[in-house]
Amino acid sequence: MTDIEKTIMLEISTLPNEQLGDVLKYIRFLKYSSLDSKEIERRFDESWERVRARAKELNITAEDIEAEIRAVREGK
């Protein structure tokens, strides 16, 4: 681990737990802001494929998803 990595880890370790999520979001922002649009699109497509595969494993249909969305919108 480099000195800068150690310093970052030390700083993170002293943050309140409530701020750790913000740190993670910022790190991801930095990581992904340097990607070109083709790489972002590729990752997006791969993510959707994983979601579809997981839904298939769990027998979740498009109709199930639509019903869940309707229920949330109706406050059920």
C-alpha positions as CSV (number, residue, x, y, z in Angstrom):
1,M,0.0,0.0,0.0
2,T,1.4,3.4,-1.0
3,D,1.7,6.3,1.4
4,I,-1.2,8.1,-0.2
5,E,-3.4,5.0,0.2
6,K,-2.4,4.7,3.9
7,T,-3.3,8.4,4.4
8,I,-6.7,8.0,2.7
9,M,-7.4,4.9,4.7
10,L,-6.5,6.7,7.9
11,E,-8.8,9.6,7.0
12,I,-11.6,7.3,6.2
13,S,-11.2,5.4,9.4
14,T,-11.8,8.6,11.4
15,L,-15.0,9.5,9.7
16,P,-18.4,9.0,11.3
17,N,-20.2,6.0,9.9
18,E,-22.9,8.3,8.5
19,Q,-20.4,9.8,6.0
20,L,-18.9,6.5,4.7
21,G,-21.6,6.1,2.1
22,D,-20.8,9.6,0.8
23,V,-17.2,8.7,0.5
24,L,-18.0,5.5,-1.4
25,K,-20.3,7.5,-3.8
26,Y,-17.5,10.0,-4.4
27,I,-14.9,7.3,-5.0
28,R,-17.3,5.6,-7.5
29,F,-17.9,9.0,-9.2
30,L,-14.2,9.5,-9.6
31,K,-13.7,6.0,-11.0
32,Y,-16.5,6.2,-13.5
33,S,-16.1,9.8,-14.6
34,S,-12.9,8.8,-16.4
35,L,-14.5,6.1,-18.5
36,D,-15.5,6.7,-22.1
37,S,-19.1,6.3,-23.2
38,K,-18.5,2.9,-24.9
39,E,-17.1,1.4,-21.6
40,I,-20.0,2.9,-19.6
41,E,-22.5,1.4,-22.1
42,R,-20.7,-2.0,-21.9
43,R,-20.9,-2.0,-18.1
44,F,-24.5,-0.9,-18.2
45,D,-25.4,-3.8,-20.6
46,E,-23.5,-6.3,-18.4
47,S,-25.4,-5.1,-15.3
48,W,-28.7,-5.5,-17.1
49,E,-27.8,-9.0,-18.1
50,R,-26.9,-9.9,-14.5
51,V,-30.3,-8.4,-13.3
52,R,-32.2,-10.4,-15.9
53,A,-30.4,-13.6,-15.0
54,R,-31.1,-13.1,-11.3
55,A,-34.8,-12.3,-12.0
56,K,-35.0,-15.5,-14.0
57,E,-33.4,-17.5,-11.1
58,L,-36.0,-16.1,-8.8
59,N,-38.9,-16.5,-11.3
60,I,-39.6,-12.8,-11.3
61,T,-41.6,-11.7,-14.4
62,A,-42.0,-8.3,-16.0
63,E,-45.6,-8.5,-14.8
64,D,-44.4,-9.0,-11.2
65,I,-42.2,-5.9,-11.5
66,E,-45.0,-3.8,-13.0
67,A,-47.4,-4.9,-10.2
68,E,-44.8,-4.0,-7.5
69,I,-44.3,-0.6,-9.1
70,R,-48.0,0.0,-9.2
71,A,-48.4,-1.1,-5.6
72,V,-45.6,1.3,-4.4
73,R,-47.1,4.2,-6.4
74,E,-50.5,3.5,-4.9
75,G,-49.0,3.4,-1.4
76,K,-49.7,-0.2,-0.7
